[in-house]
């Protein structure tokens, strides 16, 4: 039989966890009640979650390597899901040879073709509640008390034996909820209320004492992984074909993460990364700031012949720090709102050694000038192209030049009030007479510190075609009228020209023909975050 491309892809994606065939003689254990004390699930059995199953405070759930846990189908609050409450622990410590599989009751693990490739929403998922510090709660009452707490979205603030089983948040950033390692979570995320689904893995105020590594989320009906606050560090997580975002972050999450892999599906998708510093719509810049870190990640969109896929969105005072990461095959680059932009300009948010590659909208090439990229020799410099797309910069404040000459450019910080008569960027069109390359050049400048009195009247920039040779197509001169000196230099994309005496910097960027945005070089080393 000739396999379809979809079937072949699915077999490859799930092959690692199918190497170990399930125990064909396993007993099926129906799990119908909440768990207390110490419970062990053995790999000689299969366990079926009937509805919401909570491991209550003080409880410990041990799951042996190679165990299969299934969720019974259901809708709304009758969905099947596993909750690890505050003060409880899970030890789902699988191995590479014997991963722990969380999947639907209908999934035949001996046949990788029994469920179609993009099937989702067959059961709930896994939710872990911890006690780390929240910055802002969506729950009105939880936002006014100390310490703050929140209630998981879409669920009631229920009690069992005096314990509020759907709350998270507290005072312990080192909280320990156990270990999840080598786990595969499949076909998850039933809808519990309109626009409220359980993610494949929800980490709610989970502390850095918890271990989350080697996690695969396949075909989630919402986000694959969502961090609601927390300080937990993660490594080796894969998000494949989720309906919404691959990795979603909210409420002041500030953990360290390395070796993420995200792959979007062409049918349903949203953002590779949704990064919210606080709940959308009620953010007030509370501490702790969502200053999370991502290293060595790969985000692959749904392909450039589709629509609606964005690499990332950063908003509501999020302050991401992203290093050595690849974004490719998306239709839209990045979106940063003015609140998150504050941290891109003050240096708390950082992008370094990242690659943006092959972006297009419905098959049409997208110039990098219309995408996101960070330039400059210091933190927080957003190029003029992105400022224009984000709405921070008006087209009326961009000067397109047609001749060599001297032009005055002013600095623009995120959210600054624009002066109608000022130009905050130069656009140098592609081709002769200004230069012979196939890309436009943009020039803007930033201040090393805001309200710099030496830059308050702008900077004079001289653009002149240079005939010195093919390697020196033009000159950028920050001190026009003087002799050729250290302030005059051949234009080099991604190279920052600095006037240290005035504490200002200009960085040229290009658009259109680059294989990756300037300044986003491939990582030369594998940078490891501190743990």
MONORQUI-V660257 format. One record per pair of residues at least 12 apart in sequence whose C-alpha atoms are under 7 Angstrom apart, sorted by the first residue. I is the first residue (numbers start at 1). J is the second residue. D is the distance in Angstrom with one decimal. If there is no record, write none. Layout:
# MONORQUI-V660257
[[I J D] [I J D]]
This chain:
# MONORQUI-V660257
[[6 117 6.4] [7 113 6.3] [7 117 7.0] [10 117 6.2] [11 112 5.9] [17 99 6.1] [20 97 6.9] [20 98 6.5] [21 110 6.8] [22 109 6.9] [23 44 6.7] [26 44 5.3] [26 45 4.6] [26 46 6.2] [27 45 4.7] [27 46 6.1] [28 45 5.8] [28 46 4.8] [28 47 5.8] [29 45 6.8] [29 46 6.1] [29 47 4.8] [29 48 6.2] [30 47 6.0] [30 48 4.9] [30 49 6.5] [30 50 6.9] [31 47 6.6] [31 48 5.7] [31 49 5.1] [31 50 5.9] [32 49 6.7] [32 50 5.2] [33 53 6.4] [34 53 5.1] [34 54 4.9] [34 55 6.0] [35 54 6.2] [35 55 4.7] [35 56 6.2] [35 59 6.7] [36 55 6.2] [36 56 5.7] [36 59 4.6] [37 58 6.5] [37 59 4.4] [37 60 6.1] [38 59 5.7] [38 60 4.7] [38 61 6.1] [39 60 6.2] [39 61 4.9] [39 62 6.1] [40 61 5.9] [40 62 4.6] [40 63 5.8] [41 62 6.2] [41 63 4.8] [41 64 6.3] [42 63 6.4] [42 64 5.4] [42 67 6.2] [43 64 5.7] [43 65 6.6] [43 66 5.4] [43 67 4.0] [46 67 6.7] [46 68 5.2] [46 69 5.9] [47 68 6.6] [47 69 4.8] [47 70 6.0] [48 69 6.0] [48 70 4.6] [48 71 5.6] [48 72 6.5] [48 105 7.0] [49 70 6.1] [49 71 4.8] [49 72 5.9] [49 80 5.7] [49 81 6.8] [50 71 6.8] [50 72 5.7] [50 80 5.6] [51 78 5.4] [51 79 5.3] [51 80 3.9] [51 81 6.3] [52 79 6.7] [52 80 5.1] [52 81 4.9] [52 82 6.1] [53 81 6.2] [53 82 5.1] [53 83 6.1] [54 82 6.1] [54 83 4.7] [54 84 6.0] [54 85 6.7] [55 83 6.2] [55 84 5.0] [55 85 6.0] [55 88 6.2] [56 84 7.0] [56 85 5.6] [56 88 5.8] [57 85 6.1] [57 86 5.9] [57 87 4.4] [57 88 4.5] [58 87 5.5] [58 88 5.0] [59 88 4.9] [59 89 6.4] [60 88 5.9] [60 89 4.8] [60 90 5.8] [61 89 6.3] [61 90 4.8] [61 91 6.1] [62 90 6.1] [62 91 4.8] [62 92 6.1] [63 91 6.1] [63 92 4.8] [63 93 6.9] [64 92 6.8] [64 93 6.8] [64 94 6.8] [65 93 6.2] [65 94 4.1] [65 95 6.1] [65 98 5.2] [65 99 5.8] [65 100 5.7] [66 94 6.6] [66 98 4.3] [66 99 5.1] [66 100 5.0] [67 100 5.1] [67 101 6.5] [68 100 6.0] [68 101 4.9] [68 102 6.1] [69 101 6.1] [69 102 4.8] [69 103 6.4] [70 102 5.6] [70 103 4.9] [70 104 5.0] [70 105 5.0] [71 103 6.3] [71 104 5.0] [71 105 5.5] [71 123 5.4] [72 104 6.5] [72 105 5.3] [72 123 6.3] [73 122 5.8] [73 123 5.3] [74 123 6.8] [75 190 6.5] [75 191 6.6] [75 192 6.6] [76 191 5.7] [76 192 3.7] [76 193 6.2] [77 192 5.5] [79 123 6.1] [79 124 5.8] [79 190 6.6] [80 123 5.6] [80 124 5.2] [81 124 4.6] [81 125 5.0] [81 126 6.0] [82 125 6.4] [82 126 4.9] [82 127 6.3] [83 126 6.0] [83 127 4.8] [83 128 5.9] [84 127 6.2] [84 128 4.7] [84 129 6.0] [85 128 6.3] [85 129 5.0] [85 165 6.0] [86 129 5.2] [86 130 5.1] [86 131 6.7] [86 168 6.8] [88 177 6.4] [89 177 4.6] [89 178 4.9] [90 177 6.5] [90 178 4.9] [90 179 6.1] [91 178 5.4] [91 179 4.7] [91 180 6.2] [92 179 5.9] [92 180 4.8] [92 181 6.3] [93 179 6.2] [93 180 5.6] [93 181 4.9] [93 182 6.7] [94 181 5.5] [94 182 4.8] [94 183 6.3] [95 182 5.5] [96 182 6.3] [99 182 5.1] [99 183 5.5] [100 182 6.5] [100 183 4.7] [100 184 6.3] [101 183 5.8] [101 184 4.8] [101 185 6.2] [102 184 6.0] [102 185 4.8] [102 186 6.3] [103 185 6.0] [103 186 4.8] [103 187 6.4] [104 122 5.9] [104 123 6.0] [104 187 6.6] [118 219 6.2] [118 241 6.9] [119 187 6.4] [119 219 6.5] [120 187 4.5] [120 188 6.0] [120 219 5.4] [120 220 5.6] [120 221 4.9] [121 187 5.8] [121 188 4.9] [121 189 4.7] [121 190 4.4] [121 220 6.7] [121 221 4.9] [122 187 5.6] [122 188 5.6] [122 190 6.3] [123 187 6.9] [123 188 5.0] [123 189 5.9] [123 190 5.4] [124 188 5.2] [124 189 4.5] [124 190 5.0] [124 198 5.7] [125 188 5.4] [125 189 5.9] [125 198 6.0] [125 199 6.0] [125 200 4.6] [125 201 6.2] [126 200 6.1] [126 201 5.0] [126 202 6.3] [127 201 5.9] [127 202 4.7] [127 203 6.2] [128 202 6.2] [128 203 5.2] [128 204 5.9] [128 206 7.0] [129 167 7.0] [129 168 5.2] [129 203 6.6] [129 204 4.9] [129 205 6.2] [129 206 6.2] [130 168 5.5] [130 169 6.2] [130 175 6.6] [130 177 6.7] [130 204 6.0] [130 205 4.7] [130 206 4.2] [130 207 6.3] [131 168 6.0] [131 169 4.4] [131 170 4.2] [131 171 6.1] [131 172 5.4] [131 173 6.9] [131 175 6.1] [131 205 5.6] [131 206 6.4] [131 207 6.7] [132 169 5.3] [132 170 5.1] [132 171 5.4] [132 172 4.7] [132 173 4.2] [132 175 6.6] [132 205 4.9] [132 206 6.1] [132 207 5.5] [132 230 5.5] [132 231 7.0] [133 169 5.7] [133 170 5.1] [133 171 5.1] [133 172 6.6] [133 173 6.3] [133 205 6.9] [134 148 6.2] [134 149 6.9] [134 169 5.7] [134 229 6.0] [134 251 6.3] [134 252 6.5] [135 251 6.0] [135 252 5.7] [135 286 5.4] [135 287 5.3] [135 288 5.5] [136 251 6.1] [136 278 6.1] [136 286 6.6] [137 149 6.4] [137 150 5.3] [138 150 6.4] [138 279 6.5] [139 151 6.4] [147 170 5.4] [147 171 6.5] [148 169 6.3] [148 170 6.3] [149 167 6.4] [149 168 5.5] [149 169 4.6] [149 170 6.4] [150 167 5.6] [150 168 5.5] [150 169 6.5] [151 166 5.5] [151 167 4.6] [151 168 6.5] [152 166 5.7] [152 167 6.5] [153 196 6.7] [154 192 6.6] [154 193 6.0] [154 196 5.6] [168 204 6.2] [168 205 6.0] [169 205 5.3] [173 207 4.9] [173 208 6.4] [173 231 6.1] [174 207 4.9] [174 208 5.0] [174 209 5.0] [175 206 6.8] [175 207 4.3] [175 208 6.3] [175 209 5.3] [176 207 5.8] [176 208 6.9] [176 209 4.2] [176 210 4.6] [177 206 7.0] [177 210 5.2] [178 210 5.2] [178 211 6.4] [179 210 5.9] [179 211 4.6] [179 212 6.1] [180 211 6.1] [180 212 5.0] [180 213 6.4] [181 212 6.0] [181 213 4.8] [181 214 5.4] [181 215 6.4] [182 213 6.7] [182 214 4.7] [182 215 5.6] [183 214 6.7] [183 215 5.1] [183 216 6.3] [184 215 6.0] [184 216 4.6] [184 217 6.0] [185 200 6.3] [185 216 6.1] [185 217 4.8] [185 218 6.2] [186 217 6.0] [186 218 4.8] [186 219 6.1] [186 220 6.8] [187 218 6.3] [187 219 5.0] [187 220 5.4] [188 200 5.4] [188 219 6.9] [188 220 4.8] [188 221 5.9] [189 220 5.7] [189 221 4.7] [189 222 5.8] [190 221 6.7] [197 222 6.2] [199 220 6.7] [199 222 5.4] [199 223 5.2] [199 224 5.8] [199 225 6.4] [199 226 6.9] [200 217 6.3] [200 220 5.7] [200 223 6.8] [200 224 5.0] [200 225 6.2] [201 224 6.3] [201 225 4.9] [201 226 6.6] [202 225 5.9] [202 226 5.1] [202 227 6.3] [203 226 6.2] [203 227 4.9] [203 228 6.1] [204 227 6.0] [204 228 4.6] [204 229 6.2] [204 230 6.4] [205 228 5.9] [205 229 4.8] [205 230 3.8] [206 230 4.7] [206 231 6.3] [206 232 5.7] [207 230 5.6] [207 231 4.9] [207 232 4.8] [208 231 5.0] [208 232 3.9] [208 233 5.9] [209 232 6.9] [210 232 6.1] [212 233 6.9] [212 234 5.1] [212 235 6.8] [213 234 5.6] [213 235 4.8] [213 236 5.6] [213 237 6.6] [214 235 6.5] [214 236 4.6] [214 237 5.4] [215 236 6.5] [215 237 4.7] [215 238 6.2] [216 237 5.9] [216 238 4.7] [216 239 6.2] [217 238 6.1] [217 239 5.0] [217 240 6.2] [218 239 6.3] [218 240 4.9] [218 241 6.2] [218 242 6.9] [219 240 6.1] [219 241 4.8] [219 242 4.9] [220 241 6.9] [220 242 4.5] [220 243 6.1] [221 242 6.0] [221 243 4.9] [222 242 6.2] [222 243 5.0] [222 244 4.9] [223 242 5.9] [223 243 6.6] [223 244 5.1] [223 245 4.7] [223 246 5.6] [223 247 6.5] [223 248 6.6] [224 239 5.7] [224 242 5.8] [224 245 6.8] [224 246 5.3] [224 247 6.2] [225 246 6.6] [225 247 5.1] [225 248 6.2] [226 247 5.9] [226 248 4.5] [226 249 5.7] [227 248 6.2] [227 249 4.8] [227 250 6.0] [227 253 6.5] [228 249 6.3] [228 250 5.0] [228 251 5.5] [228 253 6.6] [229 250 5.8] [229 251 4.5] [229 252 4.8] [229 253 3.9] [230 253 4.9] [230 254 6.4] [230 255 6.9] [231 253 6.1] [231 254 5.2] [231 255 4.3] [232 255 5.2] [233 255 5.0] [233 256 4.8] [233 257 5.6] [234 256 6.6] [234 257 4.8] [234 258 6.6] [235 257 5.7] [235 258 4.9] [235 259 5.7] [235 260 6.9] [236 258 6.6] [236 259 4.9] [236 260 5.5] [237 259 6.8] [237 260 4.9] [237 261 6.3] [238 260 5.9] [238 261 4.6] [238 262 5.9] [239 261 6.2] [239 262 4.7] [239 263 6.3] [240 262 5.9] [240 263 4.9] [240 264 6.2] [241 263 6.1] [241 264 4.9] [241 265 4.6] [242 264 6.7] [242 269 6.5] [243 268 5.0] [243 269 4.9] [244 269 4.8] [244 270 4.9] [244 271 6.8] [245 269 6.6] [245 270 5.3] [245 271 4.7] [245 272 5.6] [245 273 6.1] [245 274 6.4] [246 262 6.1] [246 271 6.7] [246 272 5.1] [246 273 6.1] [247 272 6.6] [247 273 5.1] [247 274 6.5] [248 273 5.8] [248 274 4.7] [248 275 6.1] [249 274 6.1] [249 275 4.8] [249 276 5.7] [250 275 6.4] [250 276 4.6] [250 277 5.4] [250 278 5.5] [250 279 6.4] [251 276 6.9] [251 277 5.5] [251 278 4.2] [251 279 5.9] [251 290 6.9] [252 277 5.1] [252 278 6.0] [252 288 5.8] [252 289 5.2] [252 290 3.7] [253 290 4.8] [253 291 6.9] [253 292 6.0] [254 290 5.3] [254 291 5.0] [254 292 3.9] [255 292 5.1] [255 293 6.4] [256 292 6.1] [256 293 4.7] [256 294 6.3] [256 529 6.7] [257 293 6.0] [257 294 4.8] [257 295 6.2] [258 294 5.8] [258 295 4.6] [258 296 5.7] [258 297 6.5] [259 295 6.5] [259 296 5.1] [259 297 4.9] [260 297 4.5] [260 298 6.2] [261 297 5.9] [261 298 4.9] [261 299 6.1] [262 298 6.2] [262 299 4.7] [262 300 5.9] [263 299 6.3] [263 300 4.9] [263 301 6.0] [264 300 6.4] [264 301 5.0] [264 302 4.7] [265 302 5.2] [266 302 4.8] [266 306 6.7] [269 309 6.4] [270 308 6.6] [270 309 5.4] [270 310 6.4] [271 309 6.1] [271 310 4.8] [271 311 5.7] [271 312 5.4] [271 313 7.0] [272 299 6.3] [272 310 6.4] [272 311 4.9] [272 312 5.5] [273 311 6.5] [273 312 4.5] [273 313 6.4] [274 312 5.7] [274 313 5.1] [274 314 6.4] [275 313 6.0] [275 314 4.7] [275 315 6.4] [275 318 6.2] [276 314 6.0] [276 315 5.1] [276 316 5.4] [276 317 7.0] [276 318 5.2] [277 289 6.6] [277 290 4.8] [277 315 6.5] [277 316 5.0] [277 317 4.7] [277 318 3.7] [278 316 5.6] [278 317 6.8] [280 316 6.5] [283 316 5.7] [285 317 6.1] [289 318 7.0] [290 318 5.1] [290 319 5.7] [291 318 6.7] [291 319 4.7] [291 320 5.4] [291 321 6.9] [292 319 7.0] [292 320 5.4] [292 321 6.2] [293 320 6.1] [293 321 4.7] [293 322 5.9] [294 321 6.3] [294 322 4.8] [294 323 6.3] [295 322 6.0] [295 323 4.9] [295 324 5.9] [295 325 6.4] [295 527 7.0] [296 323 6.5] [296 324 4.9] [296 325 4.9] [297 325 4.7] [297 326 6.4] [298 325 5.8] [298 326 4.8] [298 327 6.3] [299 326 6.0] [299 327 4.9] [299 328 6.4] [300 327 6.2] [300 328 5.1] [300 329 5.7] [301 328 6.2] [301 329 4.6] [301 330 4.6] [302 329 6.4] [302 330 6.5] [303 329 4.7] [303 330 6.1] [304 329 5.5] [304 330 6.1] [304 331 6.0] [304 359 6.3] [304 360 4.8] [304 361 5.9] [304 362 5.9] [304 363 5.3] [305 361 6.7] [305 362 4.3] [305 363 4.1] [306 361 6.8] [306 362 4.8] [307 331 6.2] [307 361 6.1] [307 362 5.5] [308 331 6.5] [309 330 5.5] [309 331 5.4] [309 332 6.2] [310 330 5.8] [310 331 6.0] [310 332 4.5] [310 333 5.8] [310 334 6.7] [311 327 6.4] [311 330 5.9] [311 332 6.2] [311 333 5.1] [311 334 5.8] [312 333 6.8] [312 334 5.0] [312 335 6.5] [313 334 5.6] [313 335 4.6] [313 336 5.9] [314 335 6.1] [314 336 4.8] [314 337 6.6] [314 340 6.2] [315 336 5.7] [315 337 5.1] [315 339 6.2] [315 340 4.8] [316 339 5.4] [316 340 5.6] [317 339 4.9] [317 340 4.0] [318 340 5.1] [319 340 6.4] [319 343 5.6] [319 348 6.1] [319 349 4.4] [320 349 5.0] [320 350 6.5] [321 349 5.3] [321 350 4.5] [321 351 5.9] [322 350 6.2] [322 351 4.9] [322 352 6.4] [323 351 6.0] [323 352 4.9] [323 353 5.8] [323 354 6.1] [324 352 6.7] [324 353 4.9] [324 354 4.8] [324 523 5.2] [325 354 4.7] [325 355 6.3] [326 354 5.8] [326 355 4.7] [326 356 6.1] [327 355 6.1] [327 356 4.9] [327 357 6.3] [328 356 5.8] [328 357 4.7] [328 358 5.7] [328 359 6.5] [329 358 5.5] [329 359 5.4] [330 359 5.2] [330 360 6.6] [331 359 5.5] [331 360 4.9] [331 361 4.6] [332 371 6.9] [333 371 4.9] [333 372 5.5] [334 371 6.6] [334 372 5.2] [335 390 6.9] [336 390 7.0] [338 414 6.6] [338 415 6.3] [341 414 6.2] [342 414 6.5] [344 380 4.2] [345 380 4.3] [345 381 6.4] [345 414 6.9] [346 380 6.3] [347 379 4.7] [347 380 5.0] [349 380 6.7] [350 379 6.0] [350 380 6.5] [351 374 6.7] [353 520 5.1] [353 521 5.3] [353 522 6.1] [353 523 5.5] [354 520 4.8] [354 521 6.3] [354 522 6.5] [355 516 6.0] [355 520 5.1] [355 521 6.3] [355 522 6.2] [356 516 5.4] [356 517 6.2] [357 515 6.3] [357 516 5.2] [367 511 5.5] [367 512 4.3] [368 511 4.7] [368 512 5.7] [368 517 6.4] [369 385 5.0] [369 510 6.8] [369 511 4.7] [370 385 6.0] [370 386 6.4] [370 389 6.6] [371 386 6.2] [372 386 5.6] [373 517 6.5] [375 494 6.7] [375 507 6.7] [375 519 6.0] [376 496 5.8] [376 507 5.8] [377 496 6.2] [384 425 6.3] [384 444 6.2] [392 414 6.6] [392 415 6.4] [397 420 6.9] [397 422 6.1] [397 423 4.6] [397 424 5.8] [398 423 5.4] [398 424 6.0] [398 425 5.0] [398 426 5.9] [398 427 6.9] [399 423 6.1] [399 425 6.3] [399 426 4.9] [399 427 6.0] [400 426 5.8] [400 427 4.5] [400 428 6.0] [401 427 6.4] [401 428 5.7] [403 434 6.7] [404 434 6.8] [404 463 5.3] [404 464 5.0] [404 465 7.0] [405 462 5.6] [405 463 5.5] [405 464 6.6] [406 460 6.4] [406 461 5.5] [406 462 4.2] [406 463 6.4] [407 460 5.5] [407 461 5.3] [407 462 6.3] [408 458 6.1] [408 459 5.5] [408 460 4.5] [408 461 6.2] [409 423 5.4] [409 424 5.3] [409 425 6.2] [409 458 5.3] [409 459 5.3] [409 460 6.5] [410 422 6.7] [410 423 6.1] [410 424 4.9] [410 458 4.2] [410 459 6.3] [411 424 6.0] [411 445 5.6] [411 446 5.5] [411 447 6.7] [411 458 6.6] [412 424 6.3] [424 444 6.3] [425 442 6.8] [425 443 5.6] [425 444 4.5] [426 442 5.6] [426 443 5.1] [426 444 6.5] [427 440 7.0] [427 441 5.9] [427 442 4.6] [427 443 6.6] [428 440 5.7] [428 441 5.0] [428 442 6.1] [429 441 6.6] [434 465 6.0] [435 465 6.6] [435 473 6.2] [435 474 6.8] [439 510 6.0] [439 511 5.4] [439 512 5.5] [439 513 6.2] [440 510 5.6] [440 511 5.7] [441 508 6.6] [441 509 5.7] [441 510 4.6] [441 511 6.8] [442 508 5.8] [442 509 5.4] [442 510 6.2] [443 506 6.8] [443 507 6.4] [443 508 5.0] [443 509 6.7] [444 506 6.0] [444 507 6.8] [445 504 7.0] [445 505 5.6] [445 506 4.4] [445 507 6.7] [446 504 5.9] [446 505 5.6] [446 506 6.6] [447 503 6.2] [447 504 4.6] [447 505 6.5] [448 503 5.3] [448 504 5.6] [454 502 5.7] [455 502 7.0] [460 478 6.1] [460 479 6.9] [461 476 6.9] [461 477 5.8] [461 478 5.0] [462 476 6.0] [462 477 5.0] [462 478 6.6] [462 480 5.9] [463 475 6.0] [463 476 5.5] [463 477 6.8] [472 490 5.3] [472 491 6.9] [474 490 5.8] [474 491 5.9] [475 488 6.7] [475 489 5.7] [475 490 4.7] [475 491 5.7] [476 488 5.9] [476 489 5.8] [476 490 6.3] [476 491 6.0] [477 489 6.8] [493 508 5.4] [493 509 5.6] [493 510 6.8] [493 518 6.1] [494 507 6.2] [494 508 6.1] [494 509 6.3] [494 518 5.1] [494 519 4.9] [495 507 6.0] [495 508 7.0]]
